């Protein structure tokens, strides 16, 4: 961080903070990708069930 004779932040300190923020965002993105995939699977299964019900009702 800053020394006594210098006020401010060192570039490496800023880079470290930004890197941690980016890593955190990447974890969130990966979690969201997993959730989206799960929701797509669920939607597909519900669609298949609706098609099956529709087929039965038309008979």
N, C-alpha and C positions, 0 to 999 in steps of 0.2 A: 504494500500500500504506500501511501505518501510518507515521506520522511519528514523530520522536524523542520528542515530548512526548505522543503518543497511542499507546497500545498497542491493537492490534486491526486489523480489516480495514474498509476503506471499503465501503459498499454497492455501489458500482460495480465494485469488484474482485470481489465475490461474484457479481454479475450476469454479469460477463465469464466467470468460470469456469463458472457454470451454463450459460450460452449455448453455450460450447464443448462441454460434456458433452452437451447436447441435440443439437447438430449432429452429434456423433459417433454418438449413438444413432440419429439419423435416417438416417445413412449405413448403419448396420448393418441397420436395418429395410428400407431399400430393397433392399439386397443380399439379404436373406432373402426379400423378395417375389419378386425375380427367380428365386431358387433354387426357391421353391415353384412358380412358374409353369412352370419347366423340368421339375420333377418331375411335375407334373400332366400335362404334354404326354407325358412318357415313359410314365406310367401309362396314359394313353389309348391310346397306340400299342401297348403290350403287351396291353391289353384287346382291341384290334382283332385283333391277331395270334392271341390265344387263341380268340377267336370264330371266326376263319377255320380254325384247326386243329380246333376242336370240330366245325365244319360238315363238314370233310373226313373226320374220324373216324366220323361218323354215317352216312356213305354206304356 
